[in-house]
């Protein structure tokens, strides 16, 4: 996690987390930690909460009859968790996510798998329409503990320049 201590008074400091636009360099890779071990409950709750009632995610007997031999973890859940893992390094100061592109699901994920993620900065430019902000694009890769890549995607975010983040303006 990227964190800095900002002095807010004599011998008093406040944590400021995340990166400003200027902190990103094309080619930098951020390894996101900690990892996350997925559980059957995570998968069932997420699937039912999001109204995805496909039995491949919530029915062990159905899952056992598939080529996988057991239920799959819902790919929308893995996308959400891998994105969440990247927040502290990539988008803690973000004004807005601008989109996910090229989402690829390259291997199955099962309950009991521990997953990790990393993001590579693949693009950055100052915003043409919003002063004091830039657009940063990263390619994020989700990996199982054994190194198997199960997901890749690109994500772009609108990120403030130094001194222009919301937490730079708050006095709380």
C-alpha positions as CSV (number, residue, x, y, z in Angstrom):
1,X,0.0,0.0,0.0
2,X,1.3,3.4,-0.9
3,X,1.0,5.7,2.2
4,X,2.5,8.9,3.2
5,X,2.3,10.9,6.4
6,X,1.1,14.5,5.9
7,X,1.9,17.0,8.6
8,X,-1.3,18.6,9.7
9,X,0.0,20.4,12.8
10,X,3.0,20.5,15.1
11,X,4.1,16.9,15.7
12,X,0.8,15.7,14.2
13,X,0.5,13.6,11.1
14,X,-2.3,12.2,9.0
15,X,-2.0,9.2,6.7
16,X,-2.6,9.9,3.0
17,X,-2.9,6.8,0.9
18,X,-2.6,6.3,-2.8
19,X,-0.6,7.7,-5.8
20,X,-0.9,11.0,-7.6
21,X,-0.7,11.2,-11.4
22,X,3.0,12.2,-11.2
23,X,3.8,9.0,-9.3
24,X,3.0,6.7,-12.2
25,X,5.7,5.8,-14.8
26,X,5.0,3.6,-17.8
27,X,6.5,0.2,-17.3
28,X,6.3,0.2,-13.5
29,X,4.8,-3.0,-12.0
30,X,3.0,-3.0,-8.7
31,X,2.6,-6.4,-6.9
32,X,-0.6,-6.1,-4.9
33,X,-0.6,-7.8,-1.5
34,X,-2.1,-9.3,0.6
35,X,-3.6,-12.2,-1.4
36,X,-7.0,-13.6,-0.9
37,X,-8.1,-17.2,-0.4
38,X,-11.5,-17.7,-1.9
39,X,-14.2,-19.7,0.0
40,X,-17.3,-21.5,-1.0
41,X,-19.3,-19.0,1.0
42,X,-17.7,-16.1,-0.9
43,X,-18.7,-17.6,-4.2
44,X,-22.3,-18.6,-3.2
45,X,-23.1,-15.3,-1.4
46,X,-21.7,-13.2,-4.3
47,X,-23.5,-15.2,-6.9
48,X,-26.8,-15.0,-5.1
49,X,-26.4,-11.4,-4.1
50,X,-25.8,-10.5,-7.8
51,X,-28.7,-12.7,-8.9
52,X,-26.5,-15.0,-10.8
53,X,-28.2,-18.3,-10.2
54,X,-26.2,-20.4,-12.6
55,X,-25.8,-23.8,-10.9
56,X,-22.1,-23.9,-11.9
57,X,-21.5,-21.4,-9.1
58,X,-23.9,-22.6,-6.4
59,X,-24.7,-26.3,-6.8
60,X,-22.0,-28.8,-5.9
61,X,-23.8,-31.7,-7.6
62,X,-24.2,-29.8,-10.8
63,X,-20.5,-28.6,-10.6
64,X,-19.4,-32.2,-10.1
65,X,-21.1,-33.2,-13.4
66,X,-19.2,-30.6,-15.5
67,X,-15.8,-30.9,-17.1
68,X,-14.4,-29.0,-14.0
69,X,-15.7,-31.6,-11.6
70,X,-16.7,-28.9,-9.1
71,X,-18.3,-25.5,-8.9
72,X,-16.4,-22.5,-10.4
73,X,-15.9,-19.3,-8.6
74,X,-18.0,-16.6,-10.3
75,X,-15.7,-14.6,-12.6
76,X,-17.4,-11.4,-11.7
77,X,-16.3,-12.0,-8.1
78,X,-12.7,-12.6,-9.2
79,X,-12.8,-9.4,-11.3
80,X,-14.1,-7.5,-8.3
81,X,-11.5,-8.9,-5.9
82,X,-8.6,-8.4,-8.3
83,X,-9.7,-4.9,-9.0
84,X,-10.0,-4.3,-5.2
85,X,-6.5,-5.6,-4.6
86,X,-5.2,-3.0,-7.0
87,X,-6.9,0.0,-5.4
88,X,-4.2,0.9,-2.8
89,X,-1.5,1.0,-5.5
90,X,-3.4,2.3,-8.5
91,X,-6.6,4.1,-7.7
92,X,-6.8,5.1,-4.0
93,X,-6.9,8.8,-5.1
94,X,-9.0,8.2,-8.3
95,X,-11.8,10.6,-9.1
96,X,-13.4,8.1,-11.4
97,X,-12.8,4.7,-13.0
98,X,-13.1,5.3,-16.8
99,X,-13.5,1.7,-17.8
100,X,-12.3,-1.9,-18.0
101,X,-11.1,-3.2,-21.3
102,X,-9.8,-6.5,-22.7
103,X,-11.0,-8.6,-19.8
104,X,-9.7,-12.2,-20.4
105,X,-10.5,-15.2,-18.3
106,X,-7.7,-17.6,-18.9
107,X,-8.0,-20.3,-16.2
108,X,-10.7,-21.5,-13.8
109,X,-10.8,-20.4,-10.2
110,X,-12.1,-22.7,-7.4
111,X,-13.0,-22.3,-3.8
112,X,-9.8,-22.8,-1.8
113,X,-7.6,-21.1,-4.4
114,X,-5.5,-18.2,-3.1
115,X,-5.2,-15.4,-5.6
116,X,-2.8,-12.4,-6.1
117,X,-2.6,-9.6,-8.5
118,X,-0.1,-7.2,-10.1
119,X,-0.6,-4.2,-12.3
120,X,1.7,-2.7,-15.0
121,X,1.4,1.0,-16.0
122,X,0.9,0.9,-19.8
123,X,-0.3,4.5,-20.4
124,X,-0.6,7.9,-19.0
125,X,-1.6,11.3,-20.3
126,X,-2.9,14.6,-18.9
127,X,-6.6,15.0,-19.2
128,X,-7.7,17.3,-22.0
129,X,-11.0,18.1,-20.4
130,X,-10.2,18.2,-16.7
131,X,-7.5,20.5,-15.4
132,X,-5.1,19.1,-12.7
133,X,-5.9,15.5,-13.6
134,X,-4.5,12.7,-15.8
135,X,-5.6,9.4,-17.2
136,X,-3.6,6.4,-16.1
137,X,-4.1,2.9,-17.8
138,X,-2.8,-0.3,-16.2
139,X,-2.8,-3.9,-17.3
140,X,-3.7,-6.0,-14.3
141,X,-3.0,-9.7,-14.0
142,X,-4.7,-12.1,-11.5
143,X,-2.6,-15.1,-10.6
144,X,-3.2,-18.2,-8.4
145,X,-0.6,-19.0,-5.7
146,X,1.0,-21.5,-8.1
147,X,1.6,-18.8,-10.7
148,X,-1.3,-19.7,-13.0
149,X,-2.6,-16.6,-14.7
150,X,-6.4,-16.7,-14.5
151,X,-7.4,-13.2,-15.5
152,X,-6.0,-10.1,-17.3
153,X,-7.7,-6.8,-18.0
154,X,-6.9,-3.1,-18.7
155,X,-8.3,-0.4,-16.5
156,X,-8.2,3.4,-17.0
157,X,-8.7,5.9,-14.2
158,X,-8.9,9.7,-13.8
159,X,-6.2,10.5,-11.2
160,X,-5.5,14.0,-9.7
161,X,-2.2,15.7,-9.9
162,X,-0.3,16.3,-6.7
163,X,-2.2,18.8,-4.5
164,X,-5.6,18.3,-6.2
165,X,-7.0,15.1,-4.6
166,X,-10.0,15.3,-2.4
167,X,-8.0,14.4,0.7
168,X,-5.7,17.3,-0.1
169,X,-8.7,19.7,0.3
170,X,-10.3,18.1,3.4
171,X,-9.6,19.4,6.9
172,X,-11.2,16.7,9.1
